[in-house]
Amino acid sequence: MRDIAIVGFSQRQMKEFDGSPTCVELLVPVFADLFEQTGWTKSDIDFWCSGSSDYLAGRSFSFVSAVDAIGALPPVMESHVEMDAAWALYEAWVKIQTGEVDSAIVYGFGKASAGVLRRTMSLQLDPYTVTPLWPDAVSLAGLQARLGLEQGAWDEQAMAEVVARSMTDATTNEWAIRKGETTADDVLAQPVYADPLRRWDCAPVSDGASAMVIAATGKAETAANGAAWITGFQHRIDTIAMNGRDLTASPSTRLAGEAAGTDGVDLAELHAPFSHQELILRSELGLADDVRINPSGGALTANPMFCAGLNRIGEAAQQVWSGNSQRALAHATSGPALQQNLVLTMEARA
């Protein structure tokens, strides 16, 4: 196995939908920032891989138009996954492991403002028994939260404390949409939005884009920004059948965490679009009480579609670069109610 490091990360989020740029306009400054961070040019990148959704854009092969942000020259080797860009990162990581390339840029983008998001995301559900009912992600998360409350797996106070900590921590994150000094009582004072969820229990959704540079040993050391070395990388999937799994647990997260290795982790960025999902993830990953969770504020403060998972990895890498973490864990999820989960661990090296 080749040693591979994250050597650059950039993101951009639109706080208002009106006048949101196209995917190309979102990506161009993000790519420029990556080249400034690493000191590299496009010629130094061997492979490009993106994550987005044609369903969200409302047209086939929408990712092809985003390639315009890369430019025509020099020609590039490019690929795409119809998922959060965290899974595009996995593809690029595998590509480097083959020895065919030494470096890659991974990017994701999503324009939730392009259509009716809740109805669009219902298309990922079982097409015969569930999609015809058109349940949206918030409603399914509400069912999941209610099950946990009824079983005593968590309570509303614990959910509110997750929200309060996330919004308070996000005050230093320029890209956070929802932030500010908040207490659990502030959260509990809100009216119920989708029983038992309150508005702040649910992640805000925005248009946005992010990108990351990874490289193998020999190439990574030449980057100017530093390196967060990947020590474990794995993803797993649970059944799409909502009645075929325990929604209060996430065995795919547990298995991915076991494969990636979570020992010695001092910081974790968890992709939890709903407050109770962070409680599930922390339990399944066996994170100790002294592990810092989502110092960026996490997805509850900013959740751009199809790059929020990659953002968790990038935020964790930035903590490693800054010296605030020696060994960090990042998690991404895709699908309804934590159906698919990815875990990556990284560390600082002298």
C-alpha positions in Angstrom: 0.0 0.0 0.0 1.3 3.4 -0.9 1.4 6.2 1.7 -1.0 9.0 0.6 -1.6 12.4 2.1 -4.1 15.2 1.9 -2.1 18.3 1.0 -4.8 20.8 0.0 -8.4 21.7 0.7 -10.7 24.5 -0.2 -14.5 25.1 0.0 -17.1 27.7 -0.9 -20.7 27.9 0.3 -23.4 30.3 -0.7 -25.4 31.6 2.2 -28.3 32.8 0.0 -29.9 31.0 -2.9 -30.7 34.1 -4.9 -28.2 34.7 -7.7 -26.2 31.6 -6.8 -23.3 31.0 -9.3 -23.2 28.1 -11.7 -21.2 25.0 -10.7 -18.3 26.3 -12.9 -18.4 29.7 -11.2 -18.4 27.9 -7.8 -15.4 25.7 -8.7 -13.0 28.1 -10.5 -12.0 30.0 -7.3 -11.8 26.8 -5.3 -9.3 25.2 -7.8 -7.3 28.4 -7.8 -7.1 28.3 -4.0 -5.8 24.8 -4.1 -3.0 25.7 -6.5 -2.0 28.6 -4.3 -2.0 26.4 -1.2 0.2 23.6 -2.7 2.3 25.7 -5.0 1.5 23.4 -7.8 0.0 23.9 -11.3 -2.6 21.9 -13.2 0.3 20.0 -14.9 1.2 18.6 -11.5 -2.2 16.8 -11.2 -2.5 13.4 -12.7 -6.2 12.6 -12.0 -9.4 14.4 -11.4 -12.6 12.9 -9.8 -15.9 14.6 -9.0 -18.9 13.9 -6.9 -22.3 15.4 -7.7 -25.9 14.4 -8.7 -27.6 14.6 -12.1 -30.9 14.2 -10.2 -30.2 17.4 -8.3 -29.2 19.3 -11.4 -32.2 18.0 -13.3 -30.2 16.9 -16.4 -28.2 14.0 -17.6 -24.4 14.2 -17.4 -24.5 17.5 -15.6 -21.0 16.8 -14.2 -19.6 17.2 -17.7 -20.4 20.9 -17.7 -18.4 21.3 -14.5 -15.3 20.0 -16.3 -15.2 23.5 -17.9 -13.8 24.7 -14.6 -10.7 22.6 -15.1 -9.9 24.0 -18.5 -9.1 22.4 -21.8 -5.3 22.4 -21.7 -3.4 20.4 -20.7 -5.8 17.4 -21.2 -6.8 15.6 -18.0 -7.8 12.2 -16.9 -11.2 12.6 -15.3 -13.9 10.5 -13.5 -17.1 11.0 -11.6 -19.3 9.4 -8.9 -23.0 10.0 -8.4 -22.5 10.5 -4.6 -20.9 12.9 -2.1 -17.4 13.8 -3.1 -16.0 11.8 -0.2 -16.6 8.7 -2.3 -14.9 10.4 -5.2 -11.9 10.8 -2.9 -12.0 7.0 -2.3 -11.9 6.4 -6.0 -8.9 8.8 -6.4 -7.2 7.1 -3.4 -7.6 3.7 -5.1 -6.3 5.1 -8.4 -3.1 6.3 -6.7 -2.8 2.9 -4.9 -2.7 1.2 -8.3 0.5 3.2 -9.1 -1.0 4.6 -12.3 -1.0 8.1 -10.9 0.7 10.0 -8.1 -1.6 12.9 -7.4 -5.3 13.8 -7.8 -7.8 16.6 -7.2 -11.2 15.6 -5.9 -14.1 18.0 -6.0 -17.8 18.1 -5.3 -20.6 20.5 -6.0 -24.3 20.8 -5.5 -27.0 23.4 -6.2 -29.9 22.5 -3.9 -31.6 25.7 -5.1 -32.0 24.2 -8.6 -35.2 22.3 -7.7 -37.4 20.9 -5.0 -34.7 19.2 -2.9 -36.9 17.1 -0.7 -38.8 15.6 -3.6 -35.7 15.0 -5.6 -33.9 13.1 -2.8 -36.8 10.7 -2.5 -35.7 9.3 -5.8 -32.9 7.4 -4.0 -35.4 5.3 -2.0 -36.8 1.9 -3.0 -38.6 2.6 -6.2 -41.4 0.1 -5.6 -42.5 0.5 -2.0 -41.1 3.8 -0.7 -40.5 6.4 -3.4 -44.2 6.4 -4.4 -45.0 7.7 -0.9 -42.5 10.6 -1.5 -41.0 10.7 2.1 -38.4 13.3 2.4 -35.1 13.2 4.3 -36.3 15.2 7.2 -39.4 13.0 7.6 -37.3 9.8 7.6 -34.9 11.4 10.1 -37.9 12.3 12.3 -38.9 8.6 12.3 -35.4 7.6 13.2 -35.2 10.2 16.0 -38.6 9.1 17.4 -37.5 5.4 17.5 -34.4 6.4 19.5 -36.5 8.4 21.9 -39.0 5.7 22.4 -36.3 3.1 23.0 -34.4 5.3 25.4 -31.3 5.4 23.2 -31.2 9.2 23.6 -33.3 12.0 24.8 -34.2 15.5 23.6 -31.7 17.1 26.0 -28.9 15.1 24.4 -30.0 16.2 20.9 -30.2 19.8 22.0 -26.7 19.7 23.5 -25.3 18.5 20.2 -26.9 21.4 18.4 -25.8 24.0 21.0 -22.2 22.8 20.9 -22.1 22.7 17.1 -23.5 26.3 16.7 -21.2 27.6 19.3 -18.1 26.0 17.9 -19.0 27.3 14.4 -18.6 30.9 15.4 -15.0 30.7 14.2 -15.9 29.0 10.9 -16.4 31.6 8.1 -18.3 29.1 6.0 -20.9 28.2 8.6 -24.4 29.3 7.7 -25.9 28.7 11.2 -23.8 29.8 14.1 -23.7 31.8 17.3 -23.4 31.3 21.1 -26.3 28.8 21.8 -27.5 26.8 24.8 -29.5 23.6 24.9 -32.4 25.6 26.4 -32.4 27.9 23.3 -32.8 24.8 21.1 -35.5 23.2 23.2 -37.5 26.5 23.2 -38.0 26.2 19.5 -41.3 24.7 18.2 -41.3 21.2 16.8 -40.6 21.3 13.0 -40.9 17.6 12.0 -41.8 15.7 15.2 -39.6 15.2 17.2 -37.1 17.4 15.4 -36.8 21.1 15.8 -35.5 23.4 13.0 -32.0 23.5 14.4 -32.0 19.7 14.8 -31.9 19.6 11.0 -29.0 20.8 8.9 -29.4 23.9 6.7 -28.9 23.2 3.0 -27.0 25.4 0.7 -25.4 25.6 -2.7 -21.7 25.0 -2.5 -18.5 23.4 -3.8 -15.3 22.0 -2.3 -12.1 20.4 -3.6 -9.1 18.5 -2.2 -5.6 17.5 -3.3 -4.1 14.2 -2.4 -0.7 12.8 -3.4 1.5 9.8 -2.8 4.9 9.7 -1.0 7.5 11.5 -3.1 5.0 13.9 -4.4 3.1 14.9 -1.3 6.3 16.3 0.4 6.7 18.9 -2.3 3.4 20.6 -1.4 3.7 23.9 0.4 0.7 23.4 2.7 1.8 20.4 4.8 0.4 16.9 4.8 -2.2 14.9 6.7 -1.3 11.3 6.0 -4.1 8.8 5.5 -3.8 5.9 7.8 -7.2 4.1 7.2 -9.9 4.4 4.6 -13.0 2.3 4.2 -16.8 2.5 3.5 -19.7 0.2 4.0 -23.4 0.1 3.1 -26.6 -0.9 4.8 -29.8 -2.1 3.1 -32.0 0.5 1.3 -35.1 -1.2 2.8 -36.1 1.1 5.7 -37.9 -1.8 7.4 -34.9 -4.1 7.0 -32.6 -2.4 9.5 -32.6 -0.9 13.0 -32.6 2.8 12.3 -31.3 3.6 15.8 -28.0 1.8 14.9 -25.5 2.1 12.0 -23.6 -1.2 11.5 -22.1 0.1 8.3 -20.4 2.9 10.3 -19.2 0.5 12.9 -17.7 -1.8 10.3 -16.1 1.0 8.3 -14.6 2.4 11.5 -13.2 -1.0 12.5 -11.6 -1.4 9.1 -10.2 2.2 9.1 -8.9 1.9 12.7 -10.1 4.5 15.3 -7.4 3.9 18.1 -5.7 7.1 19.3 -8.1 9.5 17.6 -8.2 12.9 19.3 -10.6 14.7 16.9 -13.5 13.6 14.8 -15.5 15.4 12.1 -18.8 13.5 11.8 -21.2 14.0 8.9 -24.4 14.1 10.9 -27.1 16.2 9.1 -29.4 15.7 12.1 -28.6 16.1 15.8 -29.5 12.5 16.9 -27.4 11.0 14.1 -24.2 12.4 15.7 -25.2 10.4 18.8 -25.5 7.2 16.7 -22.2 7.8 15.0 -20.3 8.5 18.2 -21.6 5.3 19.7 -20.9 3.1 16.7 -17.3 4.5 16.3 -16.6 4.0 20.0 -15.3 7.5 20.4 -14.0 8.4 23.9 -15.4 11.3 25.8 -12.2 13.3 25.4 -12.4 13.2 21.5 -13.2 16.6 20.1 -16.3 16.3 17.9 -16.9 18.7 15.0 -14.8 21.7 16.0 -15.9 23.2 12.6 -19.6 23.0 13.7 -20.3 20.1 11.4 -23.1 19.6 9.0 -25.6 21.0 11.4 -24.2 24.5 10.7 -23.5 24.0 6.9 -24.6 21.1 4.7 -24.0 21.8 1.0 -25.3 18.8 -0.9 -22.7 16.4 -2.4 -19.7 18.1 -0.8 -20.6 18.2 2.9 -18.9 14.7 3.4 -15.7 15.8 1.7 -15.9 19.0 3.9 -15.7 16.8 7.0 -12.5 15.3 5.7 -11.1 18.6 4.7 -11.9 20.2 8.0 -10.2 17.4 9.9 -7.1 17.7 7.6 -6.9 21.4 8.4 -6.8 20.6 12.1 -3.9 18.2 11.5 -2.0 20.8 9.4 -2.5 23.4 12.1 -1.1 21.1 14.8 -4.4 20.9 16.7 -4.7 17.2 16.1 -2.2 14.4 15.9 -4.6 11.7 14.7 -8.0 12.6 13.3 -11.1 10.8 12.1 -13.5 12.0 9.4 -16.8 10.5 8.4 -19.2 11.0 5.5 -22.7 9.6 4.9 -24.9 9.2 1.9 -28.4 7.8 1.4 -31.4 8.0 3.8 -31.0 7.7 7.6 -27.2 6.9 7.6 -27.5 4.2 4.9 -24.0 4.4 3.5 -21.0 5.5 5.6 -17.4 6.2 5.0 -14.6 6.6 7.6 -11.1 8.0 7.0 -8.3 8.4 9.6 -5.3 10.6 9.2 -2.3 11.7 11.2 0.5 14.2 11.4 4.1 13.1 10.7 7.4 14.7 11.3 
